[in-house]
Amino acid sequence: MTDYLLDSNHASPLVTLSHPLRSRILEELNRGHTFAITVPVLTETLFGLYMLPSLERSIAEWSRLRQAIPCYRVDENDAEMAAGLQAMLRKRGWQLETADALIAATVLRYDLILLTTDKDFSAIPDLKRENWLV
């Protein structure tokens, strides 16, 4: 079984019933793979959903899906790792937003695969990532 962490660009399409990513993730859940989010992803995803014209339907569908998608809580260890990643990358000329650094810290801490379209994560050593939206 493989454990994944969804970035917001992979989490937010899940509320669209006809989206191919939704079908794929539900299929993989049935096969025993796990999918999770972390607090920064939850924040980004909810913000995006709040901006949709179909807010009520989207939030209701998100609430149904969340039962199968646990959320990792960010703690002091994650904050320290995230700050270290940001500092290391800044010295190499790469800017990493705080939310992305916290997401990366969670992926590294729990040895997950990050599902994302965000190329900012490519500079992080040892971070496993895939893009299921290609």
Backbone bond lengths (Angstrom), bond angles and torsions (degrees), N, CA, C in turn:
res aa  C-N    CA-C-N  psi(-1)  N-CA   C-N-CA  omega(-1)  CA-C   N-CA-C  phi
1 M - - - 1.450 - - 1.527 110.11 -
2 T 1.293 115.19 145.80 1.454 121.32 -179.60 1.520 109.33 -113.23
3 D 1.326 115.86 140.50 1.454 122.12 179.26 1.524 109.58 -107.91
4 Y 1.324 115.95 126.46 1.456 122.25 -176.71 1.522 110.77 -118.96
5 L 1.323 115.12 151.78 1.455 121.74 168.61 1.521 106.61 -117.51
6 L 1.314 116.33 127.89 1.462 121.75 -179.88 1.520 110.10 -85.74
7 D 1.327 117.33 129.61 1.452 121.06 166.64 1.533 105.90 -79.78
8 S 1.320 116.99 165.32 1.468 119.70 -176.24 1.528 111.78 -61.67
9 N 1.338 118.62 -29.63 1.459 119.48 178.59 1.528 112.54 -71.57
10 H 1.319 117.59 -13.42 1.457 121.84 173.21 1.529 111.91 -104.11
11 A 1.315 117.42 -18.98 1.469 120.90 179.32 1.524 111.89 -83.95
12 S 1.324 117.02 -44.89 1.465 119.80 -173.73 1.537 114.40 -63.54
13 P 1.349 120.61 -33.67 1.469 118.29 178.10 1.531 113.90 -66.86
14 L 1.319 117.75 -13.68 1.460 120.83 -175.82 1.528 113.10 -65.94
15 V 1.329 118.31 -19.74 1.462 120.49 -179.81 1.524 111.95 -79.99
16 T 1.328 116.98 -10.30 1.464 121.11 177.94 1.522 108.36 -90.47
17 L 1.318 116.63 110.56 1.462 122.02 -172.59 1.528 112.92 -56.88
18 S 1.325 118.16 -32.26 1.460 121.25 -176.46 1.536 113.52 -93.40
19 H 1.323 117.60 2.05 1.469 119.56 -176.93 1.526 110.07 -72.22
20 P 1.348 117.90 131.71 1.469 120.68 -179.00 1.532 113.56 -60.89
21 L 1.327 117.82 -31.11 1.467 119.92 178.39 1.519 110.92 -64.12
22 R 1.315 116.61 -39.38 1.471 120.72 177.50 1.527 110.25 -57.96
23 S 1.321 116.34 -47.71 1.470 120.50 -179.95 1.517 110.99 -60.65
24 R 1.319 116.26 -43.73 1.465 119.79 -178.29 1.517 111.32 -64.56
25 I 1.324 117.62 -44.48 1.464 120.13 -178.32 1.527 110.62 -67.20
26 L 1.326 117.76 -41.48 1.471 119.70 177.63 1.528 110.71 -62.43
27 E 1.327 116.42 -38.36 1.463 121.16 176.69 1.532 111.17 -62.80
28 E 1.329 116.14 -45.89 1.466 120.86 -179.68 1.528 111.61 -67.64
29 L 1.319 117.72 -33.71 1.474 120.75 174.18 1.527 110.13 -60.96
30 N 1.325 116.40 -42.91 1.470 120.75 178.99 1.524 112.08 -64.76
31 R 1.332 117.02 -25.32 1.464 121.45 177.81 1.525 112.09 -83.48
32 G 1.328 117.06 -4.90 1.460 120.17 176.77 1.514 115.78 102.97
33 H 1.326 117.49 -0.74 1.462 119.67 175.74 1.524 108.51 -73.96
34 T 1.323 116.66 153.01 1.459 119.64 -179.45 1.518 110.57 -112.51
35 F 1.312 114.70 148.10 1.455 123.09 178.38 1.517 107.34 -131.71
36 A 1.318 115.85 137.87 1.456 120.71 -179.96 1.527 108.28 -141.17
37 I 1.312 114.98 171.99 1.457 122.67 171.90 1.523 106.52 -130.04
38 T 1.305 116.50 177.28 1.455 121.94 172.61 1.522 107.57 -130.82
39 V 1.308 117.33 165.99 1.465 121.57 -173.17 1.531 112.88 -52.06
40 P 1.347 120.36 -45.70 1.468 117.66 178.48 1.537 113.02 -61.29
41 V 1.327 117.89 -35.41 1.462 121.11 177.06 1.522 110.03 -67.40
42 L 1.313 116.88 -41.16 1.467 120.45 177.27 1.524 110.45 -58.57
43 T 1.324 116.47 -44.97 1.463 120.92 179.65 1.528 111.24 -61.43
44 E 1.328 116.40 -49.64 1.467 120.52 -178.95 1.525 111.51 -62.93
45 T 1.336 116.47 -41.71 1.464 120.84 -178.42 1.522 110.87 -66.28
46 L 1.329 117.08 -47.47 1.464 119.82 179.63 1.524 111.54 -62.35
47 F 1.332 117.39 -39.82 1.458 119.70 177.38 1.531 110.24 -58.40
48 G 1.329 116.26 -45.88 1.464 119.93 178.31 1.515 112.50 -61.53
49 L 1.328 116.31 -41.30 1.471 119.84 179.07 1.518 111.26 -66.56
50 Y 1.324 117.50 -38.20 1.463 121.22 178.98 1.528 111.99 -62.64
51 M 1.327 116.73 -22.66 1.461 120.72 -178.80 1.530 112.65 -87.47
52 L 1.318 117.24 -8.36 1.465 120.71 -177.91 1.524 111.50 -78.46
53 P 1.342 117.12 147.03 1.472 119.55 175.88 1.531 111.86 -65.18
54 S 1.328 116.49 -26.64 1.467 121.26 -179.58 1.529 110.67 -96.21
55 L 1.325 116.60 46.27 1.464 122.31 -173.24 1.522 112.75 -53.70
56 E 1.313 118.10 -53.19 1.477 120.22 -174.80 1.519 111.86 -60.55
57 R 1.336 117.00 -46.75 1.455 120.12 -179.96 1.527 110.60 -64.41
58 S 1.335 116.89 -42.02 1.466 120.89 -178.94 1.527 111.89 -64.62
59 I 1.323 117.51 -44.21 1.471 121.35 179.30 1.530 110.22 -65.96
60 A 1.321 117.06 -39.59 1.473 119.93 178.42 1.529 110.43 -62.89
61 E 1.330 117.03 -43.36 1.465 120.45 179.39 1.525 110.71 -67.72
62 W 1.334 117.24 -40.14 1.461 121.18 177.18 1.527 110.31 -59.63
63 S 1.317 117.18 -42.89 1.470 121.56 179.64 1.524 110.84 -61.71
64 R 1.329 117.60 -38.96 1.471 120.57 177.40 1.533 110.53 -65.31
65 L 1.318 116.41 -44.78 1.465 120.33 -178.24 1.525 112.38 -67.30
66 R 1.309 117.53 -35.17 1.468 122.41 -176.35 1.525 112.44 -58.94
67 Q 1.309 117.66 -22.13 1.465 119.95 178.15 1.527 111.17 -62.39
68 A 1.331 116.90 -27.04 1.472 121.18 -178.90 1.523 112.49 -102.62
69 I 1.338 116.47 -0.35 1.464 120.50 -175.58 1.533 108.81 -125.68
70 P 1.319 117.78 95.65 1.472 119.99 179.76 1.533 112.04 -66.66
71 C 1.315 114.88 163.20 1.462 121.57 -178.47 1.524 109.85 -121.46
72 Y 1.335 115.97 122.09 1.455 120.78 174.64 1.524 108.80 -77.46
73 R 1.335 116.24 132.85 1.469 121.21 176.59 1.522 108.88 -88.80
74 V 1.307 115.94 135.46 1.463 121.43 177.68 1.522 108.23 -77.65
75 D 1.335 117.12 134.28 1.459 120.15 177.07 1.534 110.07 -125.36
76 E 1.329 116.11 -172.96 1.461 120.89 -177.39 1.524 112.41 -60.07
77 N 1.329 117.48 -38.90 1.466 120.53 178.56 1.524 110.91 -61.28
78 D 1.338 116.42 -42.52 1.460 120.38 178.47 1.528 110.43 -64.79
79 A 1.331 117.19 -40.12 1.465 121.08 179.33 1.526 110.88 -62.73
80 E 1.324 116.34 -42.17 1.464 120.14 179.00 1.520 111.38 -65.58
81 M 1.340 116.88 -43.35 1.457 120.54 178.91 1.534 110.17 -64.77
82 A 1.323 116.84 -41.53 1.465 121.44 -179.81 1.530 110.52 -61.98
83 A 1.323 117.03 -45.28 1.469 120.59 178.77 1.525 110.97 -62.38
84 G 1.321 116.25 -39.53 1.464 120.51 177.55 1.523 111.71 -63.67
85 L 1.328 116.23 -41.89 1.469 120.14 177.03 1.525 111.02 -62.10
86 Q 1.330 115.87 -44.72 1.460 119.66 179.82 1.527 111.30 -61.05
87 A 1.315 116.28 -44.70 1.467 120.43 -179.22 1.526 111.03 -64.35
88 M 1.330 116.92 -45.61 1.460 121.15 179.65 1.529 110.42 -59.61
89 L 1.322 116.38 -46.55 1.458 120.12 -178.10 1.524 112.07 -69.66
90 R 1.314 117.45 -36.25 1.471 120.21 178.41 1.516 110.02 -61.67
91 K 1.337 116.48 -40.29 1.474 120.38 178.30 1.522 111.68 -63.93
92 R 1.324 116.30 -23.41 1.470 121.26 177.93 1.533 111.60 -94.02
93 G 1.338 116.16 4.58 1.454 120.35 178.50 1.514 114.98 85.16
94 W 1.323 117.12 20.31 1.462 121.85 -177.13 1.519 108.89 -118.05
95 Q 1.312 117.97 128.61 1.470 123.10 179.31 1.524 109.27 -95.40
96 L 1.316 117.82 126.93 1.464 122.71 176.97 1.521 108.26 -123.35
97 E 1.319 116.21 120.52 1.458 120.96 179.32 1.534 110.00 -62.67
98 T 1.331 116.28 152.73 1.463 121.32 -177.47 1.525 111.87 -59.64
99 A 1.332 117.55 -43.67 1.470 119.58 179.57 1.526 110.20 -60.02
100 D 1.336 117.48 -43.27 1.465 120.50 178.85 1.528 111.77 -66.25
101 A 1.322 116.72 -36.02 1.468 120.01 177.35 1.525 110.70 -64.39
102 L 1.317 117.58 -39.58 1.471 121.41 177.59 1.526 111.05 -67.66
103 I 1.312 116.73 -38.22 1.469 120.66 176.32 1.524 109.20 -63.11
104 A 1.322 116.96 -46.85 1.470 121.11 179.73 1.524 111.46 -61.73
105 A 1.321 116.79 -41.46 1.467 120.53 179.27 1.525 110.75 -60.57
106 T 1.319 116.92 -39.87 1.472 121.00 178.56 1.521 110.24 -65.62
107 V 1.327 117.45 -44.46 1.464 121.54 179.40 1.520 110.41 -60.04
108 L 1.319 116.59 -45.84 1.464 120.38 -179.15 1.525 111.93 -68.11
109 R 1.313 116.61 -42.42 1.475 120.56 -177.34 1.525 112.13 -61.50
110 Y 1.343 116.25 -40.77 1.462 120.12 -175.34 1.529 113.06 -102.62
111 D 1.341 117.45 8.34 1.461 122.96 178.35 1.531 111.40 53.25
112 L 1.327 115.05 56.39 1.456 122.39 -179.45 1.525 109.61 -104.01
113 I 1.319 115.52 171.46 1.458 122.03 170.28 1.520 106.25 -108.02
114 L 1.311 116.79 126.54 1.453 121.98 -179.73 1.521 109.68 -86.45
115 L 1.333 116.32 125.28 1.453 121.44 173.30 1.523 106.86 -94.25
116 T 1.334 116.80 113.31 1.456 121.38 -174.43 1.518 111.36 -156.45
117 T 1.326 115.03 157.38 1.464 121.33 169.43 1.521 110.31 -103.57
118 D 1.320 117.04 -5.47 1.468 123.66 -172.42 1.526 111.21 -77.15
119 K 1.317 115.99 114.48 1.464 121.24 -179.05 1.533 112.82 -73.31
120 D 1.332 118.02 -12.16 1.471 120.31 178.24 1.526 111.71 -60.33
121 F 1.301 117.33 -26.07 1.463 120.88 -179.04 1.527 112.64 -75.77
122 S 1.325 117.26 -14.10 1.472 120.47 -176.05 1.524 113.06 -64.99
123 A 1.318 118.30 -21.83 1.471 121.44 -178.09 1.525 113.07 -83.93
124 I 1.315 117.36 -4.78 1.467 120.57 -174.89 1.530 109.71 -90.34
125 P 1.333 115.96 116.43 1.470 119.40 -179.48 1.533 111.50 -61.36
126 D 1.322 115.01 141.70 1.466 123.33 174.36 1.530 114.40 68.52
127 L 1.321 118.55 6.03 1.469 120.58 178.45 1.526 108.84 -86.06
128 K 1.319 115.74 120.07 1.464 120.43 178.64 1.529 108.21 -87.61
129 R 1.333 116.17 131.32 1.456 119.33 -179.66 1.518 110.57 -146.33
130 E 1.311 114.34 152.96 1.459 122.58 176.78 1.517 107.88 -140.20
131 N 1.326 115.69 155.41 1.449 121.68 176.23 1.516 107.78 -121.06
132 W 1.326 116.77 109.67 1.458 121.05 -179.23 1.536 111.59 -92.25
133 L 1.306 117.48 5.97 1.462 121.30 -179.72 1.521 112.47 -101.78
134 V 1.327 117.85 8.08 1.471 120.64 178.64 1.506 111.05 -87.55
